[in-house]
Amino acid sequence: MTIDSSGNVGIGCTPDQKLHVKGTIESQATNSTNGWQLYTYTDNTFRVNYNGAGSDEIVINSSGFVGIGTTG
């Protein structure tokens, strides 16, 4: 983790925003081991995946098109 002189925080990278994460971000309920994962993919899409398994539930492509259960 890096905190620069402007207070920007980087996890796995040198930050260029207030919070900059290189890698997958996951959120879990306190009483669960299942989680929602947020990440960008090499094709410049933003993806949301449940529990890291199977197809992505939501995909937003670089043109802003949203796919739910599809690739956008």
C-alpha atoms as an extended CHARMM CRD file, in Angstrom:
* protein
*
        72  EXT
         1         1  MET       CA              0.0000000000        0.0000000000        0.0000000000  PROA      1               0.0000000000
         2         2  THR       CA              1.2110000000        3.4760000000       -0.8580000000  PROA      2               0.0000000000
         3         3  ILE       CA              0.0340000000        6.8450000000        0.4390000000  PROA      3               0.0000000000
         4         4  ASP       CA              1.4750000000        9.7500000000       -1.5110000000  PROA      4               0.0000000000
         5         5  SER       CA              2.0790000000       13.3300000000       -0.3740000000  PROA      5               0.0000000000
         6         6  SER       CA             -1.4120000000       14.3590000000       -1.5680000000  PROA      6               0.0000000000
         7         7  GLY       CA             -3.0400000000       11.6710000000        0.5720000000  PROA      7               0.0000000000
         8         8  ASN       CA             -3.8740000000        9.4360000000       -2.4110000000  PROA      8               0.0000000000
         9         9  VAL       CA             -3.8950000000        5.7220000000       -1.5350000000  PROA      9               0.0000000000
        10        10  GLY       CA             -2.6430000000        3.0370000000       -3.8970000000  PROA      10              0.0000000000
        11        11  ILE       CA             -3.0550000000       -0.6940000000       -3.3560000000  PROA      11              0.0000000000
        12        12  GLY       CA             -0.8130000000       -2.6860000000       -5.6870000000  PROA      12              0.0000000000
        13        13  CYS       CA              0.1430000000        0.4790000000       -7.5870000000  PROA      13              0.0000000000
        14        14  THR       CA              1.3070000000        4.0830000000       -7.4050000000  PROA      14              0.0000000000
        15        15  PRO       CA             -1.8980000000        6.1020000000       -6.9170000000  PROA      15              0.0000000000
        16        16  ASP       CA             -3.0840000000        8.7720000000       -9.3390000000  PROA      16              0.0000000000
        17        17  GLN       CA             -6.5360000000        9.1570000000       -7.7090000000  PROA      17              0.0000000000
        18        18  LYS       CA             -7.7920000000        9.3620000000       -4.1020000000  PROA      18              0.0000000000
        19        19  LEU       CA             -8.0910000000        5.5420000000       -4.0970000000  PROA      19              0.0000000000
        20        20  HSD       CA             -6.3770000000        3.4920000000       -6.7850000000  PROA      20              0.0000000000
        21        21  VAL       CA             -6.5030000000       -0.3100000000       -6.7000000000  PROA      21              0.0000000000
        22        22  LYS       CA             -4.7100000000       -2.5840000000       -9.1570000000  PROA      22              0.0000000000
        23        23  GLY       CA             -6.5500000000       -5.8800000000       -9.0000000000  PROA      23              0.0000000000
        24        24  THR       CA             -9.9850000000       -7.1630000000       -8.0520000000  PROA      24              0.0000000000
        25        25  ILE       CA            -12.0530000000       -5.5100000000       -5.3170000000  PROA      25              0.0000000000
        26        26  GLU       CA            -14.4060000000       -7.7560000000       -3.3490000000  PROA      26              0.0000000000
        27        27  SER       CA            -17.2140000000       -6.9540000000       -0.9430000000  PROA      27              0.0000000000
        28        28  GLN       CA            -18.6970000000       -9.4980000000        1.4780000000  PROA      28              0.0000000000
        29        29  ALA       CA            -21.4070000000       -9.3370000000        4.1140000000  PROA      29              0.0000000000
        30        30  THR       CA            -20.0320000000       -9.7910000000        7.6260000000  PROA      30              0.0000000000
        31        31  ASN       CA            -21.9180000000      -13.0680000000        8.0250000000  PROA      31              0.0000000000
        32        32  SER       CA            -21.0470000000      -14.6000000000        4.6350000000  PROA      32              0.0000000000
        33        33  THR       CA            -18.1180000000      -16.0420000000        2.7100000000  PROA      33              0.0000000000
        34        34  ASN       CA            -19.7050000000      -15.1510000000       -0.6400000000  PROA      34              0.0000000000
        35        35  GLY       CA            -18.7990000000      -11.8690000000       -2.2630000000  PROA      35              0.0000000000
        36        36  TRP       CA            -19.2870000000       -9.5420000000       -5.1980000000  PROA      36              0.0000000000
        37        37  GLN       CA            -16.1220000000       -8.8180000000       -7.1820000000  PROA      37              0.0000000000
        38        38  LEU       CA            -15.4800000000       -5.6340000000       -9.1810000000  PROA      38              0.0000000000
        39        39  TYR       CA            -12.6980000000       -5.4210000000      -11.7560000000  PROA      39              0.0000000000
        40        40  THR       CA            -11.6280000000       -4.1220000000      -15.1470000000  PROA      40              0.0000000000
        41        41  TYR       CA            -10.7080000000       -6.5610000000      -17.8940000000  PROA      41              0.0000000000
        42        42  THR       CA             -8.1000000000       -6.3790000000      -20.6530000000  PROA      42              0.0000000000
        43        43  ASP       CA            -10.8000000000       -5.5090000000      -23.2210000000  PROA      43              0.0000000000
        44        44  ASN       CA            -11.4570000000       -2.1960000000      -21.3530000000  PROA      44              0.0000000000
        45        45  THR       CA            -14.6800000000       -3.3990000000      -19.7420000000  PROA      45              0.0000000000
        46        46  PHE       CA            -15.7690000000       -2.9970000000      -16.1210000000  PROA      46              0.0000000000
        47        47  ARG       CA            -17.1770000000       -6.2280000000      -14.7130000000  PROA      47              0.0000000000
        48        48  VAL       CA            -19.1850000000       -7.3610000000      -11.7040000000  PROA      48              0.0000000000
        49        49  ASN       CA            -19.0270000000      -11.0260000000      -10.7320000000  PROA      49              0.0000000000
        50        50  TYR       CA            -20.6830000000      -12.9720000000       -7.9210000000  PROA      50              0.0000000000
        51        51  ASN       CA            -18.3510000000      -15.1890000000       -5.9120000000  PROA      51              0.0000000000
        52        52  GLY       CA            -15.6360000000      -15.3150000000       -8.6020000000  PROA      52              0.0000000000
        53        53  ALA       CA            -17.3050000000      -18.1620000000      -10.4580000000  PROA      53              0.0000000000
        54        54  GLY       CA            -19.0690000000      -18.4410000000      -13.8010000000  PROA      54              0.0000000000
        55        55  SER       CA            -19.9260000000      -15.6370000000      -16.1620000000  PROA      55              0.0000000000
        56        56  ASP       CA            -19.8980000000      -11.9970000000      -15.1080000000  PROA      56              0.0000000000
        57        57  GLU       CA            -23.3250000000      -10.7380000000      -14.0620000000  PROA      57              0.0000000000
        58        58  ILE       CA            -22.8140000000       -7.1490000000      -15.2910000000  PROA      58              0.0000000000
        59        59  VAL       CA            -20.4330000000       -5.8460000000      -17.9720000000  PROA      59              0.0000000000
        60        60  ILE       CA            -20.0130000000       -2.1830000000      -18.9410000000  PROA      60              0.0000000000
        61        61  ASN       CA            -17.9950000000       -1.6000000000      -22.1060000000  PROA      61              0.0000000000
        62        62  SER       CA            -15.8560000000        1.4340000000      -22.9290000000  PROA      62              0.0000000000
        63        63  SER       CA            -18.7540000000        3.0180000000      -24.8840000000  PROA      63              0.0000000000
        64        64  GLY       CA            -20.9230000000        2.9270000000      -21.7660000000  PROA      64              0.0000000000
        65        65  PHE       CA            -23.1860000000        0.0890000000      -22.9100000000  PROA      65              0.0000000000
        66        66  VAL       CA            -24.3590000000       -2.1290000000      -20.0600000000  PROA      66              0.0000000000
        67        67  GLY       CA            -24.8680000000       -5.8550000000      -20.4240000000  PROA      67              0.0000000000
        68        68  ILE       CA            -26.7310000000       -7.7840000000      -17.7390000000  PROA      68              0.0000000000
        69        69  GLY       CA            -26.1400000000      -11.4860000000      -18.2230000000  PROA      69              0.0000000000
        70        70  THR       CA            -24.3850000000      -10.6630000000      -21.5180000000  PROA      70              0.0000000000
        71        71  THR       CA            -21.2240000000       -8.8740000000      -22.6570000000  PROA      71              0.0000000000
        72        72  GLY       CA            -22.7280000000       -5.4000000000      -23.1830000000  PROA      72              0.0000000000
